[in-house]
Amino acid sequence: MFAFIAHLNEPIIDNLYYRLPIGIFLCIVAKFLKGIGLSVSLHAIYNLMVII
């Protein structure tokens, strides 16, 4: 849901193919490890990769 709301100016295909799967993956990681630390770190790395 966040991928679609926060990235309204991006093409819907980008949200479906990139952001939605990454969000689901990060959610699974957070649930599996019972914490959000690694998910936050991976999200930060993803953001840095997109910027660079």
Secondary structure as the mmCIF struct_conf table of DSSP 4:
data_model
#
loop_
_struct_conf.conf_type_id
_struct_conf.id
_struct_conf.beg_label_comp_id
_struct_conf.beg_label_asym_id
_struct_conf.beg_label_seq_id
_struct_conf.end_label_comp_id
_struct_conf.end_label_asym_id
_struct_conf.end_label_seq_id
HELX_RH_AL_P HELX_RH_AL_P1 PHE A 2 ALA A 6
TURN_TY1_P TURN_TY1_P1 HIS A 7 ASN A 9
BEND BEND1 GLU A 10 GLU A 10
HELX_RH_AL_P HELX_RH_AL_P2 ILE A 12 ASP A 14
HELX_RH_PI_P HELX_RH_PI_P1 ASN A 15 ARG A 19
HELX_RH_AL_P HELX_RH_AL_P3 LEU A 20 LEU A 33
TURN_TY1_P TURN_TY1_P2 LYS A 34 LYS A 34
BEND BEND2 GLY A 35 ILE A 36
HELX_RH_AL_P HELX_RH_AL_P4 GLY A 37 ILE A 51
#
